[in-house]
Amino acid sequence: MKSYREHLPQLADRIFLTDGGIETTLIYLEGLDLPYFAAFRLLQDETGRETLRRYYRRHAEIARLNGVGFILESATWRASADWADKVGVSLTALDETNRMAIDLLHGLRAELQTEGSPMVVSGCVGPRGDGYDPGKVMTAAEAQAYHGRQIAVFATAGADMVTAITMTNTPEAVGVALAAKSRGMPVAISFTVETNGRLPTGQPLQDAIAAVDAATGAAPAYYMINCAHPTHFAEQLVAGQPWVSRIRGVRANASRCSHAELDRATELDAGDPVELGALYRDLRARLGHISVLGGCCGTDHRHIEQIAGQCRKAA
């Protein structure tokens, strides 16, 4: 099976979908018990692995029907040492789980990829802390050491790339990028932003991208925005600005609520899939280089269907 590690096809500006909010879908829509949102636990038995296959197939089929690419993002957002310890998984078992996550995606790509829908296998890295709150911020060196173990497994397992999702602060993003660079892995850095379009640390997104590029020799293949509604950041993305050209992906929340409001919520806010699709369409109309389109908290296949359909028709 061809590897895309040398030449990521999503850099050619054709649309690539991702899945939606995997953890919120599995917990709230499928009724699974996933303490700490640790979806990687499903990889540890065949019943769980088949649950993940069904999830990915449903989203990949949307890409196939629309004739666009798809990024198979591993269910490993929580599969790093601190989170594994919280759910009683040893480091040895964690390494094997991360390897199995990539193996599962290779199997799905062999089954589902078509000429019209190329599929990229991505190893998903999540934050050491909370995806909404930076908490105690590591140094870049600490972050490189912490995330390096997971990224090394992704590299040896044959992932095409690494995607760091819900990065809340610059030093951790730098550490992830350097760890990936040291393994010869393309990396995408996806920042969480608040309702004001800034990182949870208060840093402007433009400054965060500039800082990571400066510290890593522009190692990230591209940047993404996640875990916020498009209305929270779209106006800041002005066509023609060099830093905006570094952003190629969006994985937005379904809800317009702030992170604090979402933390207090007792029910899932799925927002309006049709409206979300229209907002993505409008964003693509202004910024056609943003080609990686998916969802974050509260989104599911309904949102991805709308995003794919509306953006494809607009194109």
Steps between C-alpha positions, in 0.01 A plus 500: 500500500636838398623731772429872475773595748716673237218686324182568695220519242297749707768761425380511138186693603247228421245443776583240765244419764572378849257336740303694761525502877580134555493506880174696529340281231597177673396621844184698432362339185615139544482488879852372561677551831834668424657637820717807425380477136753218455373354172828312461371242748272371223807374315569243768235247398335396176157635598650844554704485182189415298320796659781723373491344154128573472561857608775560244315324218197724550710814465722368222193411296397868507836586342460227239148613407623857455817408312734661753791376707484379859742514792479195722583646843596243762294465819804590711431854619531376859758227430795660677668411828314719751156408368588133471602501864159644597321207337745233617686430176874426516749670271572172323130443438465862393770460233323194365167683500645789302643254251165321469330833436714558192467138385121531519509809278727331246243223476220747447695687234560176310126434515362847429744711298412576138667706229250778566535476877863463607536433872778618730586315822567745784619430852303723735682665792302672772610742771665380818237696691148613424402598147329818625736610778880525462549435873869458584685577178801282420817628341548406136770252602267335752226479240735349245605233747144429614343471155805346334418148614156496335630663183780244476240222501302675226815530290598133528139390443496680164271797559518759224499792741435621852215736591509674837144595591381746768838654567435774756845659522806572290775306688308174479436553129871568449591180684262290290631653178862435597423142604335435164783672313756281674317193368464633147123527541287774344298669773191718515444715808139575590440772758202530731365854500251679723198708396737793437713297260797488738664196655390412857825661618377830353758497221375615159487217246721695261772528766474131593556392138792740464658372823474134403640567154789700646587232759480205261620632166139499376482125563118467491367414155201714591290625789137444590238656727281278714260490793327830425201606292590673170340822624769512770790535256390545137522882497866485607595297193566765238596380152849592387665511840802266510411350838150414378652310208656262756152393615367218284248328723197562721338259745233717656262437786130458428412732787539878522558468877824590672720228646389596850135462396571165336675377815188581704257347249323176591380425147675498165450814291500379139425845361363527146675276242358694205617833641844355575531374143409845369763665721766263366382575145535873564845451652614300197361767266732755661793270575514224243829365634320375813443148376496272808145510629359314798343532841581513869281490813134424433538431129415168337433357154208741447730801527764339276234426238396865494859627492588266213187563298493877532873548440504262202205674336656841558827382342 
